[in-house]
């Protein structure tokens, strides 16, 4: 099986690679503050209410 990669997608990843450390730091802070869990619970409640 041959996997074809879209070169524009790969280039896009490289283009924004410098953002990865900042994103990781923001996510780590959000996790430490409990925001990720809060958003997860809110999303589950919202989807259950439909």
C-alpha positions as CSV (number, residue, x, y, z in Angstrom):
1,X,0.0,0.0,0.0
2,X,1.4,3.3,-1.0
3,X,0.8,6.4,1.1
4,X,0.7,9.7,-0.8
5,X,1.5,12.9,1.1
6,X,0.2,16.2,0.0
7,X,3.4,18.4,-0.3
8,X,1.4,21.5,0.5
9,X,0.4,20.0,3.8
10,X,3.9,18.9,4.7
11,X,5.2,22.3,3.8
12,X,2.5,23.9,6.0
13,X,3.7,21.8,8.9
14,X,7.3,23.0,8.4
15,X,6.2,26.6,7.9
16,X,4.6,26.7,11.3
17,X,7.0,24.4,13.2
18,X,8.2,27.4,15.3
19,X,4.7,27.6,16.8
20,X,4.9,24.1,18.3
21,X,6.8,25.1,21.5
22,X,4.5,28.0,22.2
23,X,1.4,25.8,21.6
24,X,2.8,23.1,23.9
25,X,3.5,25.6,26.6
26,X,-0.1,27.0,26.4
27,X,-1.6,23.5,26.5
28,X,0.6,22.6,29.5
29,X,-0.6,25.7,31.3
30,X,-4.2,25.0,30.4
31,X,-3.9,21.5,31.7
32,X,-2.3,22.7,35.0
33,X,-5.2,25.1,35.5
34,X,-7.8,22.4,34.8
35,X,-9.2,24.1,31.8
36,X,-8.8,21.1,29.4
37,X,-10.8,18.9,31.8
38,X,-13.4,21.7,32.2
39,X,-13.8,22.1,28.5
40,X,-14.1,18.3,28.0
41,X,-16.8,18.0,30.7
42,X,-18.7,21.0,29.2
43,X,-18.5,19.4,25.7
44,X,-19.8,16.1,27.0
45,X,-22.7,17.9,28.8
46,X,-23.5,19.9,25.7
47,X,-23.5,16.8,23.5
48,X,-25.6,14.8,25.9
49,X,-28.3,17.5,26.0
50,X,-29.0,17.2,22.3
